């Protein structure tokens, strides 16, 4: 713990407004911490459930297990819920637990460095701004950057092309071979 700081006055930075980051902020608030900043590179909460909107997108974990133990959802529509309902769960959670006031949306963190002397973290944002924190919690998921493989013909393909994590809903796939 940084010298001169009691637990409750720690400046805490959380990265990512998906399932992990949202829970971290809610539990920190419950424990009495107030100086909490959650940095999210996109414009909203939900992580992978905000980013992935392809047709039929859903969870491969039974719905009753895919919620926080301290905020169970008994009203899932399906045993394996679909993306819109999962995203709604996280959006409702952020409101219910007062997470949104701590959120800095469209704030991508590009670098985090720890200074031993001051026992603080300096976070650098994509826009060049910085933020200092005593504690850094990573809630970054592994599915936020699509992996697009290199394959023969990729650059010469004439039709629409996109990753499922960046689904283009304007493209009509009716009668198309995908």
Buried (B, 14 or more C-beta within 10 A) or exposed (E): EEEEBEEEEBBBBBBBBBBBBBBBBBEBBEEEBEBBBBBBBBEBBBBBBBBBBBEEBBBEEEBEEBBBEEBEBEEBEEEEBBBEBBBBBBBEBBEEBEBBEBBBBEBEBEEBEEEEEEEBBBBBBEEEEEBEBBBBBBBBBEBBEEEEEEEEEEEEEEEEEEBEBEBEEEEEEEEEEE
